[in-house]
């Protein structure tokens, strides 16, 4: 089974060792064809507290680390 990965933008770094990553999904509307933008927010584990708001990061799915945290930072793409 392949490990799920997403690329998104860090929108919050207020927690310790955790960041909130917003991932955009663009898909056409099933009936009207207009491109719709759906945003999903994931809490991701950041062991070194290195991510800041505005960073573009790649996250990967992992075992449950807390009640809401099931992702971890794989790499920081841009600062």
N, C-alpha and C positions, 0 to 999 in steps of 0.2 A: 504494500500500500504506500502510495506517495505521500510525502509530508506536505501539508498545505502551506503556501507562502502568499503573502500580500505585500504590496508597496503602498505606503501612505505617509501622511504628514502628522508630525507630533503637534497636538493641539493643547496639551496640558502636561506639565512636569512637576506639579505641586506635591505629589506623593513621594515617599521614599522608596527607591528602587522600582518604581512603577511609572509608566507614561501612558497617556491616552493617545491612540493613533487613529486618525480619521482616514478611512479608505473609501475612495469614490468608485462607484460602478456606473458606467455609462452604457445604456442599452436603449434601443428604439421601443417606443410604445407599441404594444401588440396590435392596436387598432389604427392609431393615427400616424404612427411612424416617426413622430417627433423624438429626438434624443432626450431621454430623461436621465437626470443625475440623481443617484441614490447614494447617500453617505451612511456608512456604518462605522461605529466607534468601537475599537477594541482596546482593552487594558493589556499592556504588555510589560513583561519583566525586564528591567534594565539594571543589571547587577552593579555596574560601576557608576550609576547616576550620571552618565555622560551625555545623554540626549537633552536637547533644549527645544523650546517651542519654535516651530518653523523648520526643523530638520526633516529631511525626507529619509525614511527608513524602510528596511525590509524586515518583516516580522514572520515568524514561523510558529506553527501550532505545536503545543507541547502538552504534557500532562497537566491536570488542574493544579495550580499553584496557590490559589485561594478561592473564595466564593465566586468571584467574577473574572479571575485572571487565568487565561488558558493559552496565552501567546507569549513569545519572548523575542527580544530584539536580536536579529541575526547580524545585520550590518547597518551602518549609517551611510547612506548614499551621498547626500549633500548636506552641508551645514547651513 
